[in-house]
Amino acid sequence: MKTLAFKSKVENNKISIPDEMFAQIKDMNQKDVRVILLMEETGEFNEEAFKEFAKIFFTRYATNLESFKKLIEQSKE
């Protein structure tokens, strides 16, 4: 599973995708995606903390995803 992390705003119930990220997903038209929305609380946004969180989260998510795929494949045998 591929992951992208970026900052955006919700406007008119839509989230805009930055141009530099759009190039990576332009072939995804009409395909299902999973979305995790992290909303800032009041206070200052810490870009470095966000990047570190995203790195850890997606590394663990990808690791668990592979484990689930293996279990599913084993159950088919």
C-alpha positions as CSV (number, residue, x, y, z in Angstrom):
1,M,0.0,0.0,0.0
2,K,1.4,3.4,-1.0
3,T,1.0,6.3,1.4
4,L,1.1,10.1,1.0
5,A,1.2,12.7,3.8
6,F,0.5,16.4,3.2
7,K,-1.2,19.4,4.7
8,S,-4.4,20.7,3.3
9,K,-7.7,22.4,4.2
10,V,-11.3,21.2,4.0
11,E,-13.3,23.6,1.9
12,N,-16.9,22.9,0.8
13,N,-16.5,19.4,2.2
14,K,-13.6,18.7,-0.1
15,I,-9.9,18.2,0.5
16,S,-7.5,19.7,-2.1
17,I,-4.4,17.7,-3.0
18,P,-1.2,19.7,-3.5
19,D,0.1,19.7,-7.1
20,E,3.3,18.0,-6.1
21,M,1.3,15.1,-4.6
22,F,-1.3,15.0,-7.4
23,A,1.3,13.8,-9.8
24,Q,1.8,10.7,-7.7
25,I,-1.9,9.8,-7.8
26,K,-3.1,10.9,-11.2
27,D,-3.6,7.3,-12.3
28,M,-6.0,6.6,-9.3
29,N,-9.1,8.1,-10.9
30,Q,-12.2,6.1,-9.8
31,K,-10.2,3.7,-7.7
32,D,-10.8,3.0,-4.0
33,V,-8.5,4.6,-1.4
34,R,-8.3,4.7,2.3
35,V,-8.2,8.0,4.0
36,I,-7.0,9.0,7.5
37,L,-7.8,12.6,8.4
38,L,-5.8,14.1,11.2
39,M,-7.3,17.4,12.4
40,E,-5.2,20.0,14.1
41,E,-6.2,21.0,17.6
42,T,-5.8,24.6,18.6
43,G,-2.2,25.5,18.9
44,E,0.8,25.5,16.7
45,F,1.4,22.9,14.0
46,N,4.7,21.1,14.3
47,E,5.6,19.9,10.8
48,E,8.5,17.7,12.0
49,A,6.4,16.0,14.6
50,F,3.7,15.3,12.0
51,K,6.3,13.8,9.6
52,E,7.7,11.6,12.3
53,F,4.2,10.5,13.3
54,A,3.2,9.7,9.7
55,K,6.5,7.7,9.2
56,I,5.9,5.6,12.3
57,F,2.2,5.1,11.6
58,F,2.5,4.1,8.0
59,T,5.5,1.8,8.7
60,R,3.5,-0.1,11.4
61,Y,0.3,-0.1,9.2
62,A,2.2,-1.5,6.2
63,T,3.8,-4.2,8.5
64,N,0.5,-5.3,9.9
65,L,-1.1,-5.2,6.4
66,E,1.5,-7.7,5.2
67,S,0.8,-10.0,8.2
68,F,-2.9,-10.0,7.4
69,K,-2.3,-10.8,3.8
70,K,-0.2,-13.8,4.8
71,L,-2.9,-15.1,7.1
72,I,-5.5,-14.8,4.4
73,E,-3.3,-16.6,1.9
74,Q,-2.5,-19.4,4.5
75,S,-6.3,-19.8,5.1
76,K,-6.8,-20.5,1.4
77,E,-4.5,-23.5,1.4
